[in-house]
Amino acid sequence: MHLFVDISSHGFGHLAITAPVLNALAEIAPNLRLTVRSGLPVAKLRQRIHVPCELIHGRSDFGYVMRDALHVDLPASATAYRQAHADWAGRVAQEASFLRRLQPDLVLTNVSYLPLAAASLAGIPAVSLCSLNWADLFQHFFGHESWAPAIHAEMLAAYRSASSFLRVTPGMPMSELGNCHNVGPITALGQAHDLGLDGDKAVLVALGGISHRLPVEDWPRLPGIRWLVAADWQCSHRDALAYESFGLGFTDLLCSVDAIITKPGYGTFTEAACNGTPVLYQRREDWPEQDCLIEWLARHGRCREISVEALLTGGFGAALAELWQMPAPPPPPVAGAHEAAALLRAAGSPAV
């Protein structure tokens, strides 16, 4: 079975969903040939995808142009979508030619729709996988614009051309697609490590794969708490440490800290809940996916929302204390990766 996978580089969440499925698929399809295309760094892809694969550096979608991790640049995103669909038929034909040369048995996207339209044109089975789709977000942001209906129709047609859209839990409703197949939560499980902080609590500050620097040096010192931040922030806070210095992958690091400060995102929220890490989160500005994620995390993990002001000033000591006093709920089951892998194996098996 030759599987071609297109992974969006709009943050790290699309990889966090896709990689466990690919790893599970390799267990039940030992002769799997895997080709992965993504704009994400190779090191990130290799860290998550544990099976041999051919990597193609490139991207077929942009998702949304972001001003930072919490805010969409709507004018730039509108321009980008209008440009992307100016010669939509030509782009689909070009992508179909690429797929014909590659000759996969199955195409999987998370969550680009161009390869789905191209696979349909080339007569190749295709499946998509995610907690969201770009068509629903496009309708949310631009549905009121006079130029939007034609683009939205092309997006929907592409998603509907797939044999199924594997809607992971938690996920947006996606009622317009008509080909959704629900699967359980998909997440990675990590291993806790002693960070050697002499009894201090470690709080990881990580807002996902989109650049967003916080003014941690302006935060007050909280006795017994260390802030783990990105090395490239060059943070001068006396209690800040570069999380890269521990040499751990993200999931193991998440397992090893006492809390994480983040934004709503599928990968971080599910990994935190399933690995038992408490979460302080700042809501994203007008991001429709976040409501189902927050609702799910509130049922399955320990979490508290913090304000923009608190995130900027570090005024969340009381919220952390409250978070650590909450009883830990039992972790949710994480069967989604194996469910999705079984469906992909069936979809990509040659007809008998």
GIGIGI-V865138 format. One record per helix or strand of 2 or more residues. SS is the DSSP state (2 for helix, 1 for strand). FROM is the first residue (numbers start at 1). LEN is the number of residues. If there is no record, write none. Layout:
# GIGIGI-V865138
ss->SS from->FROM len->LEN
ss->SS from->FROM len->LEN
This chain:
# GIGIGI-V865138
ss->1 from->2 len->6
ss->2 from->13 len->16
ss->1 from->33 len->6
ss->2 from->42 len->7
ss->1 from->54 len->4
ss->1 from->66 len->3
ss->1 from->71 len->2
ss->2 from->74 len->11
ss->2 from->88 len->15
ss->1 from->106 len->5
ss->2 from->114 len->9
ss->1 from->126 len->5
ss->2 from->134 len->9
ss->2 from->148 len->14
ss->1 from->164 len->5
ss->1 from->180 len->4
ss->1 from->201 len->5
ss->2 from->216 len->3
ss->1 from->225 len->5
ss->2 from->231 len->3
ss->1 from->240 len->3
ss->2 from->243 len->4
ss->2 from->250 len->7
ss->1 from->259 len->5
ss->2 from->266 len->10
ss->1 from->278 len->5
ss->2 from->290 len->11
ss->1 from->303 len->3
ss->2 from->308 len->6
ss->2 from->317 len->9
ss->2 from->336 len->13
